Amino acid sequence: MENNHQTSRRDFLKKTALGTAGLAMSMSASSYARIIGSNDRVRVGIVGFSDRFRQSLLPAFMNHAKELNFELVGVSDLWNRRRDECEAHLKDKPNVNKKFFKVRNNDELYARKDVDAVIISTADFQHALHCVEAVRSGRDAYVEKPFAESLDDAKAALKAVEETGKIVQIGSQRRSA
């Protein structure tokens, strides 16, 4: 799902190909313009520290984060155990901000100004609704599959993406590579 008025599919793919596991993140045309020519990084938040994130999404992200100037800045997870596991797992890894933060919920995550995009790695039934939250908060998003469990959730997400002009990629980790 993308807004063709701001960016072409070809440009989107050029700017966001993150390869091996089909992981891609991106920015809107305006945020990309802000970054090109500067040393700013794309600051990525994690929504839900899942086993899928740890085993599949994180390795793909790390393979391409340096060349694309992306860094992980924080995690949002309701369960404090998962937040702590995430922090420990990412400690001393490259492309992780030294001031990596942990927040209890997405409201706290989206209240921050230091998150440009998110990787949504929550329970299947939450993906589309978390996508709506992300784009309405001004963030681009990578969302795991399955994207939605109901047509209503899928339509709500599509509407939010179209209204905000944010870029969303839905991954099928082993297939979209």
N, C-alpha and C positions, 0 to 999 in steps of 0.2 A: 504494500500500500504506500503510495507516495503521491505527492502533489505535483503533477506535471507542469504546473504553472511556474514553479520555482526551479526545478532541476530536471534535466532529462534522465531517462533510464540509463543511458550510456554514461553520463557524468556521474550519476549515483554509483554505478558499478565501479567506475574508475577510482572514485574517492573512497569507497568503502570496502573493497574486496579484502576480507580478512581470512580467506582461504580455508585451510585444511578441514575444519569442522563446520564450515559454512557460516561461521560467525561473522557478522558485519555490523558495524556501527557507523553512524554518519552524523552529519550536521546539516542544518538548513542552509540555504544559500547565504543568508546574512551572517550566520555564525561562522561558516567556512571562510567568508571574506575577511572576517575579523582575525582569523588565525593565520591565514597565508601571509608570509612576509614577517611574521613575528616569532618569538620563541615560546608563545603560549601553547599549552597542551590542551587536548580534549580531555576533560575531567569526567570520568565515568563512575557512576555509582552502581552498586549491586543491590538489586531488589530480591532478597531471598537467597541465602547461602545454602544451596542444595548440593546433593551428591552429583547431579548432572553438571552443575556449574563447576565444581571442583575437578571432575574427571574429564569433561569434554569442552566446556566453554572457556574456562580459564586457560588451558594449554593453547587453544587456538588464539585467544586474545594475546597471550604472551608472545606467541610466534611473530606477531605483526605489530605489537604496540610501539616498539621503538621506531620503526620506520614510518609509522603513521602518526607518531607523536601523541599517543594516547597514554593515560595513566589512570589507575584505579585510585579513587579518593575516599570511598567509604562504603559501608554496608547498612542496609535496612533489613532487619529481621525481627519479628515479634518475639522470638525465643532467644533469651540472653545466651544460652549455650551455643547456638549457631553463630551469633555475633562474635562470641569469644573464639570459637573454632576458626572463623573466617580471619580474624585478626592474627591468630597464631599461624595459620596456614600461609598467609601472605607476608608475614614478617621477613624482612630482609630480601624479598624478591625484587627484581628490577621492575620498573614501571608501576610501582606502588608508591603513592605519596607518603612522605615521611610523617605527615600529620594525618594519617588514615584515621577516619572517624567511624564510630558505631552509633546508630540511632535505633530507637525502639519501633519506629513505624514510618510509613511513607510520608505522612504529614511533616514529620521532622526532617526527612530527607529533602522534600521539595521546598521546604522553607529556607533551605540553604542556597546561597548564590554561587557556590563553588562546584556545582554539578551541571555539566552540559548535556549528558546523555546517560541512559541507564541500560543495564542488562537485566531483563526480567526473568528470573529463574525460580518461580514459586510453584505452588500446586497447580495442576492442569486447569482446574476450574476457575482459577484467578487470572490467568494470562490476559484475556481480553479486557477485563476490568482494570487491571493494573496498567495496561496500555493506555486506556482512557485517562487515568490519573496522570501518567507520565507526560503525554502530549498536552493535556490541558495545563500542566505546570510549566510548559515550555521546553520540555526535554525531548530529544529524539530517542528512539528505543530499538533495541534488539529484543525480540520476544521468542521464547521457546515454542515449539509445537507440543501438543495441539494448541492452536490459537484460541479457539472458543468451543465451549460445550453446548452452546445454544445459538440459534440464528439471531436472537435478540441481542446477545452479547457481541456477536460479530458485527452486527449493524451499528451498534452504539460505538464500537471502536472505529469503524470505517468513518462514521459521521464526525467523530472527534478528530481523526487524522485529517480529513478533508477540510474541516473548519479551521484547524490550527496551522496547516501547511507543514507539519512536522514529518520527518521521515521515519518510517518503521520498517524493519525487516523481520520477517517471521522465519525462523530457522528450522531446518530439518537436518540436524547436525551431520549425519552421515550421507545424506542424499544431496544437499545443496553444495557440497564441496565440488 
